[in-house]
Amino acid sequence: MTEICESLIDDFLTGSLNRSDLEEGLASIFQVSTSTGTQAQYYLHQLYKDNKVNDDQFTQLSEIVSKISINTTLSSHKASTDISYFNEDKTLHLTDLSEAKEESTNSADQTVIIRTDTAMPVTDYDIEKSIDISEVTDIEAEIKQAKRTTPVKPAKPAKPAKPAVQNKTKHADLGPGVTLKNRFVLLERLGQGGMGVVFKAKDLLKVEAQDKDPYVAIKVLTAAFKKYSGSFIALQREASKAQRLAHPNIATVYDFDRDGDTVFMTMEYLQGKPLNRLIKELPQKPLKREQSLFIIEQLCHGLAYAHEKKLIHSDFKPGNCFMLSDGAVKLLDFGIARASTAAGEEKEQTMFDPAKLSAVTPAYATPEMFAGMSPDPRDDIYGLACVAYQLLAGGKHPYNKVAAPKIKELGIKPKPIKGLNRRQQKTLVKALTVNREERIPTVEKFLEGIQSRKSYTKQLLLGALFLFVIGLGAGYQPLLQLQEEQNLYTKIEKIKAGDKALLIETIWSLDKLSAGHQRILSVGLRREIITYYQDRIKTVFRPREGLYDYPSAINLLQQAKQHYPDSVALSTIEDQVKEQKDRLMSSLISLYTKYVKNKKLVKSNSGEDLTTVLPLLKKVDPKHYLLKDQKIATMYLVEAEKHLIEKNFDLAAEYIQTGLKFYPDYSRLQSLNKQFNARSVR
């Protein structure tokens, strides 16, 4: 089968086979063996690497193979609109879909990952710029394990990376009771996302600091996901992307780390329930329309912010949205998010591209996503509209969870939702269209169209949601507190936009704020604050550039670590500063020993004397024992007395003054200085 498939592709490239014949031939082969689709993509990858196809040919053939592979796989399911193809929130790969359907014929909420190990040529929506994590100056990633990535030619797919050398298995049975990095104790499994298993964990550092809320969420890279190339970088990128998104409707990510072969990231621990669970409960516990609209509004705010930051979520679904116990809603799981660039902007391609994973959740993915096409904000809007429809329609999916490539074929249309006005109905229909070009272009326009014209304050809705949905008692936040928090997020935005004066002002006033407000700012500005302290350290201690104030550098580090005691970056900076200090001290002591031995005690024309070493030694370590060494002070005394006897008064005076400069408390030098001055007066 593989040889026939390759032959068809070769014939198409030579012009002896047209597109329709190619599609017909591939479809017939894929129907017999669905795995041939993967082999075809691999063959295209090889052709592209060997420069046997150009960018346009690669793009065209890759899309043809992807579409036929998807349609062939989906066609094996019953073509009934009453049956959901899928219904779980799990991560699969499209090449494994044939096996997945044997296990469950109901999985439209599963995230299916189309893995071809090929990178799409760069288009208007491209992968994000590489993060250089090999230098301490780049705080964003805060990891030491990943290798530096190097940009390659924009139109070329990245060559398959060599398998990383795995550390010895340290946590064979990962689960409750296991401790990661001698710090995070796993307490219970919360669920499984697209790339990893999520645990509730206790942070022992917070326990030691008597923090009243020592809990965090830990996302651990699964063994199944590790088999896909770039999986380590994928999780690091998720942490990196999420750290850039400081917004009340996006979950906070703290850090990224590894313990042996266990790769994980730490996130804020959220208490409440994911929207997929809430939606399942709607038939028995329906929401009021105002409550549904408030949830949708929060989803829109978070997603619009991500789009503003040039990030497309690419897997928007109920399972990636979480309602807190106070009614607030947060977006989760930016693991396969794609960076977007407007037409004409500079674009770069890195060795890792989330597009290689081409993850989709069938019930919430567009036809373009299935085909592995370039990401677009309208892909997220389709998923957002599906979730909004479910919230407003009592949990019903607009297309009965039928995958997008089948919707047009089956002629399915969303049913109008009772109680919505004409404008709202039209907005939903336009956002749910399977044709990207006809879909609503921005989240802001969708929100404008879906909002009720009635006036409801967020505070009342927050209280209603809290009491009605969660039912855990009082927890409603006063308007003033909400406004104060919003002001903090506005401040974060301004600082991230480049307001350095505001950053300095914020850092100086951080200790005066409440614990809650400190947390918002320290989390939202983690990278900026750490970078600020790093830059300050460079202005006081950089031996190669003649800066030796080590005590000030350590003081700045201590200030930074008060806010981020768990920061890998700060620990790395501290190690480097101490290493530089140790090397410098070793050199200074070596010179000190040499100059003392040769009695180079006073200033010389060459500068090779003790007067150049002692001031540096004092700057680096003001309390160093050599600065209190009475033997050296005595040497200045002896040399001064010798020159006095020889009547070399100028030289004697130089030894006395130099000795007193470095050893001002040495009484014998003080006494000799008085005698010398008295003699000079006479």
N, C-alpha and C positions, 0 to 999 in steps of 0.2 A: 504493500500500500504506500509506503514511504517513497519508494522509487517512482511510482506513478504520479504521486503528488508533486514531487520535485520536477518531474518531466513536464507536467502541466505548467508549472511556474516558469520553467525555462522556455517553453514554447511561447508563452505569453510575452516574455521579455524579448524574444527574437522577432515577435510580430506574427508568428504563424498561428496564433490562437487569439481570438478576441475576448473581451471581458466577459460577455454573457456565457460563452463556451467554457471559460475558465471557472466561473462561478458554478455552472451546472456540473462540471467535472468534479470540483472540490466538494460540492454538496453531496454528490453520490458517494464519494470516498468517506466523508465524515460520518455519513449515516451508518456505514458499515463499521467504522472504528473512530469513535470520538477522540481518541488519543492522537489521531493523525493531525488534528489541529495544532497541538503543541509541537509536534515534529515539524509541521510546516512553518510555524513561527521561528523555530530554531534554525531551520534552513535559511529563512529570510535574514536572520541575524548573521549567519555565516557569510551570506552574499554581501551584506552591507559592510561587514568588517573587512572583507576582501576587496572592497570597492568595485564590486561587480554590478551593483545597482546604485543609482543616485538617490538623492533625498526624496524626490517626488515619487519615484518608483517604489521606494521602501514604504513611504506613507500609504500609497495607494494599495499595495499588496497586503500590508499589515492590516489595514482596515477591512479589506475583502475577507481575509482569513478569519479575523476576529468576528465579523458579523455572521459569516456562515457557520462558524463553530458554535456561536451562541444560539443562533436560530435552530441549528440541528439538535443541540442539547435540549432546548426548551420544547421543541416539537415532539419530543418523546413523552412529554407530560400530556395529560388529558386537556383538551382544549375547551374546558368548561369554565364559564365565568363564575360559577358558584364554588369553585375549588381554588383555594390558595395554593400557589406552587410551593411556598415556603412559609414558615412562621416563627422561626427562632432567631435570636440575636447572636449568631455565631459567625466566626470568620472562616471562610473557605476560599479556595482558589478555583477559578473557573475551569482550569484544566482537571480539577478533581470533582467537578460538578456531577459527572456521571456516577461516581461512586457515592456522592452525597445523596443523590436522589434515591438510591437504593435503600439508604438508611432512613430517610424521611422524605416523603413526597410533599410535605408542607413546610417550606422554609423560605418564604419570601422576605422575611426580616433578617435573613442571614447575610452577612457581608461576604460576597463572593469576590475573590481576588483573581484577576486575570493575570497569570504570571507567564510572561513570554521571555523574560530576561532580555528584552530589547527596549531601548530607550527611543521614544518617539522623537523625530527631528524637532528642533525648537520652532515654536510658533508664537502667536501672540500671548499665549498663556504657558509659561515655562516653569521649570523647577527653580527652587529658591537658590540664592547665591550661597556658595560654599562658606562654611564657618571654619575658620582656622583655629583649631583647638590645640595646636602644638605650642602656642605662645601664651604666657601668663597675661599678656596685654589684652588678649581677647577673653573677657570674663564670661561672655554669654553662655558657652556650653558648660563650663565648670567641670570638665572631666579631663582625665589624663590618659585614658586607655585608648581612645580612638586615634587613628592616624590622620595626619594632615591630608586633606583632599586637595586635588589639583584640577583647576579648570581644564577642559579639553576643548577641541574644536567644536563649535556650537552644533553643527549638523550631524555629528558622529555619535552613535550610541556608545556608552561606556563598555569597555571590555570587561568580561566577567572577572571579578576580583578573586584572587587566590584565597582559598579557605583560611580563615584566621586560625592561628594556633590556639586551641582551647586550653584553658586552665584545667587543672584537675577538678573533677566533680566534687564540690564541697558540700552541697546540699542536695543529696540524691532524692530525698523525700521532702520536698518543700511543702510546708503547711503550718498550721497553728503550732506554736511552740518553738519554731525555728527562729534564730536571731541572726540578722544580717548586719555585717560590719560591726559586730559587738555593740550594736546600738538599737536596731529596730526589731522588736519582738512581734512576730506575726501572731495575731489573736484569732482571727476568723476570716474565712474566704467570703468576699462580698459578691463576686461575679467574675465573668470573663468577657473581655473586650476583643477588639479586632486583632491586637497583637499580644495581649498578655492577660494574666490572671491578676485580679485586684484583691488585696487583703487589707483588712483593718489591722493597724499595728500600733504599738506603744513605743514612743520615742524615749529611750532611757535618759537621754541628755535633758529632755524637758522634765522628766520625773526628778532628776537630780536638782534641776533648777526650781523645783516645786511649782511647775506650771500646772494650773488647774485643768488645762485641756491638753494632755500629752499625746493625743491620738493623731495619727496621720493615715493616709491611704497609700499603699505601696503597690505599684503596678510592676509585675515581674514578667519579663519576656518568656513566652511559652516555648517549650522544646519544639513543638510543631512549627512555630513561626521561625525558629532559629535556622531551619533548613533552607530558608529562602535567603539568597544573597542580599547583603545590605540590611539584614534584620537588626543588627546591633546599631547601625547608624540610623535606622528608621526610628527606633525608640529614642535615641538621643535627639533626633530632629523633632520628635513630638514634644519632648521636654523643652527644647529650645524655642519652638514655635509658641507653645503655650506660655512660656515665660515672657514673651514679647506682648502678650495680650492681657493688659491690665484693665479689666472691665468687670463690673458687678455681676454681669450675666455670663461670665466665662470662668470655669473652675481654675483655681490657682495651682500652679505647679511649682514646687520648691527647688528640687535638685535631681541630678542624674548620677548614678554610681553603679559599681559592680562589686560583688563579693565572690571571688573564685569565678565560676562559670555562670553565676546568677547575675543577670543584668536587670536593673530596676530603676524606677524613678519614684520620688516621693511627691505626694500631692496633698491638698487639704482634705481632711476627712469630712464628708458631707453626710448630714443626717436628714433623712426624708425618704423619697422614693423616685426611681426613674420614671419617665413618662410612659414607657411601654407598659409598666405595671399599672399606672394610673389609667391608661386608655383601656386596658383589659377590664378594669373595674367599672368603667362608665355605664355599661348596660344596667348594672345594679345600683350604681351611685352616680347618676348623671350630674354634670356641672350646670350651673346657671350660665347663660350666654356671656354675661359680663365677666364671669370668672374665666371662661375659656379664652375670651378676647384678651384678658390681662396676661394670661400665660403666653399667648401668641405674641403679644406686644414685647414681652421680655425676650422671647426667642429672637424676634426681629432685631432688637437692640444689640444683642450679643453677636448675631450673624453679620449685621451691618457693620459693626466695629471691626470684625475680622476681615471683611471685604475691603474696608477702608485701609487696613494694614496690608492689603494685597495678598491675603490668604483665603483660599477657597477650601471649605471643610472637606468636601468630596465624599462624605459618608453621613449626611444629615438624616437622622432617623430618631424615633422616640427613645430608643435605648441609649442614645448619646445626648439626651437632655435629662436634667435632674431637677426635681422640685424639692427644695429644702423645707424643713418643718415650719419655717416662718413664712412660706408662700413664695419666696424668691425662686427663680429658675436660672439654672446655669447650663451652658453647653460644655460637653466633655469630648475627649478623644479626638485630638487633632493629629492622630498618628499618620493618616494618609493625606493630610491637608496638602494642597498644592499652592505654590506661590504664583501669583499672576503678575504680568506686566502689560501695560498698555502698548498699543501698536506704536512702534518707533522707539520705544525705550530700549536701553541696553540690556541684553539678556546673556546669561552665562549658563553653562551646563556643568554639573559636577559629576564626580564618579558615582554618586548615589542619586537616583531619581525615584520619587515615590510613584511615578507613572509606571515603573517596571512592575509594581504590584497590582496596578489597575484595579483597586478594590472597589466593589460595588455591593450595595444591598438591593437585591432585585426589586422589592416592593417600593423602594424610594429612589431608584436610580433612573436616569434618563437614557434614551436610546444611544445618545452620544457617549455616555459613560460606558455602556456595554461595549461599544465599538472601540473603546480605548482612545477616543479622540481627545483633543486638547481640552483642559479644564476651563470652565466658564462659570461666573457667578450664578448664571441661570440654572446650572445643575443643582446648586444648593437651594435655589428658590423652588424648584420642583419638589425636593424633599421637604422643605418647609411647608409648602402648600398641602402636601399629603398629611403631614402631622396636624396642621391647622384644621383640615377637613375632618380628621378623626376626632379632634377635640370638640368640634362644633356639631358633629353628627353622631354623637354618642358612641364613638369608638369604631365606626364603620370606615373602612378604607375606600377612597374614591373609586378605585379600580378593582376592589376585592382582592388586593395584593397580587394582581397579575403583573408579571414583569413587563416593563415598557415596550420591548420589541414585539410583544404579542398584542398590545392594546389596540393598535390600529387595525391589525389583521382581524381581530375579533369584534371590532366595532363597538368597544365599550366606551360609554360616556359617563362622567360623574352625575349622579342624581342631585337635583337642587336640594338644599338643606332648608327645612322648614324653619321660618322665623328670620331668615336673613333677608335684607333688602336687596333690591336689584343690583345696586352697585357692588355689594359684597359678593353676591353670586357671580357676577361678571368677573370680579377680581380673582376669585378662586378658579374659575374655569380657565381664565387666561394664564394663570400661574401653573395650572395642571396640564397644559397642552404638551403633547409629546414632541412637537416641533419646536426646537430651540429658538428659531428666529421669531416665532409668534409669542413666545413666553414673555412675561413681565421682566423687564431688564434689571431692575434693582430691588433690593429689599425694602428700601424706603417707599417706593411706589406701591409695593404689595401691602405694606403696613397702612399706608394712607387709604388704600381701597378697602381693606378688610375691617378697619376700625369702625365702630358704631358712631353715629353722629351724636348720640347721647353723651352727656358729660358725667363721667365717673372718675373720682379721684383715685389715684394709685393707692392712697392709704386705706380707703374703705375697701377697695378690692383686695388689698393685701390681707386685711383683717378677715374678710369674707372667705378668701381662699384658705387661710390658716384654720379657721374654725370649721369650714365645711369639708375640706379635703383631707387635712391631716388629723384634725380632731385631737390635738395634744394639749389643749389649754391655751392660756394667754401667752402671747409672744409677739404681739403686734408692735412694730416700731413706731415711735412718735414721728410726726412730720419733721420736727426740728432735727432729729438724729439722722433721718434719711437725707435731709438737705445738707447737713454737715458732711456726711459721707460722700454725697455727690460732688461737693466742693473739693474733697480730697482727690477724687478721680479726675476732676477737671485739672487740678494742680499736677497730677501725674502726667496727664496728656501734654500739658505745656512744657514740662521738664523733658519729656521724651521727644518733644519737637525741637529741643535745643536751648531752652531757657536756663543757662548755667547759673545766673544770679539767683533764680528761684530755687534751684537745686541746693546751692550753698545755704540759703536762708532756711530751707526745709530741714537740712541736716543739722544746722545749729539749733533749731527749735524742736527737734524730734523728741528729745527727752522730756519736754514740757507737756507733751500731748498725753491723752489717755491711752491705756494699753491697746484698746481696740483701734484707735486712729493710728497709733504707732505701727500696728500690724499691717493695716491697709497700705501705708506709705512704704514700709520696709519691704513688703512683698512686691508691691507694684513697681518700686524703684530699685529693686535688688541690684540689677546690673549697673545702673547709673551710680548708685551710692558706692558700690565696691570699686567701680572704675575711678570715682572721685578720690577715694582714699589711696588707691594705687598711684594715681597721678601725683597726689600730695607727697607720697613716700619718695617718688622719684626726684622731687625737688629738694629733698634733704639728704638722701643717701643714695649716691651713685658714684662709687669710688673711681670708676674709669673717667668720670667727668669732674673729678675734684670735689665731690660732695661726700662728707664723711660723718654727718650727724646721725649716727646709728640710734642713740637714745630717742630722738624725735621720731624716727621711723618706727621704732617699736611702740611708742606711745600712740601713733596713728593707727597702727595695726590693732592695738588693744581697743581703741575706740570703735573700729570697724567690726571687730569680733564681738563686741557687746550687742550689736544688732544681728550679726550673722555668725554665731558660734559654730555652726555646722558647715560653713562654706569651704568647699574644696579649694576654690580659687584663693581665698585668703590664706589657707594653710599652705598652699603652694608658694604664694608670695612670701610668706613668713619663712619658709624653708630656704627660699632663694636668697632672701635678705641675710639670714643667719649664715648661709654658706659664703656669701660675699664678705661678710664681716670676719668670718673665721680665716678666709684666705688673706684678707687684708692684715689681720692681726699677726698671722704667721710671717708675712713679709716684714711688717714693722718690727717685730721682735728679733727677726734675723738681722735686720739693719742695726737695730739697737745694740745687739751683742757685738756686731762687727765694729761699730763706732766706739763703743766703750773700750773694747780691747785695744784699739788703736789710739785711744784718748782723743777722739775727734769730738771734743766737748763744746767748742764755740763755733760760731758761724764761719764758713770758709767760702772761697770764691766758687768752688765746684758745687756747693750745696750738699756735699756728702758728709754730713755731720749730724750730731745728736739734736741740734736745734731744728732740723727738719722733721725728725721722727717724733720727738716728744709732743709737739702741738697736735699732730695727727692722732697720736695715741690717746691724748686727752679728749679729743673730739669723739673718737669712737667709743672709748670706755673711760669716762672721767674718774672712775674709782679703781682703775687698774693698779695692781700692787707695785708695778715698776715706777709709777708716779710718786710713790711714797718710799722708794728705796733709799735709805740713808747712806748706803755705800756710794751711790752716784753723787749725792750731795757732798759727801766727804771728798770725793775726787775733785769737785770744783774748788773746795776749800784748800786742798793740798796744792793744786796747780796755782791758785791765786797767791798763796803764801810763798811758793817757790819764786814766782815772778816778782813779788815784792822784795825778796832778798836780793834778787838779781837786778833790782831797780827798774824792771820793766813795768812801770806803773800803769800805762795804758792797757797792756795785756792783762795785768792783774785785775784792773777795774772791770774788764770785759768778762773775766771768769766769775768775779763776784756777782755782777749784775745778771749774767746768764744763769748762774746757779740759783740766785734768789727768785728769778722769773719762774723756774720750774719747781723750786723747793722753798717757797716763801716762809715756811714755818721752821726752817732749820736754824736753830739758835746760834750755832757757831759761825755760820755765814753772816748772820745778822750782826753779831759782835765784831767780826772782822770788817764788815762794811762800815760800822760806826768808827772804828779805829782809822780806817783808810780815809774817811771823810774828814775826820779831825786833823789828820796829818795834812790833808790838802788845804785846809783852812789856814794852818800855820804857814 
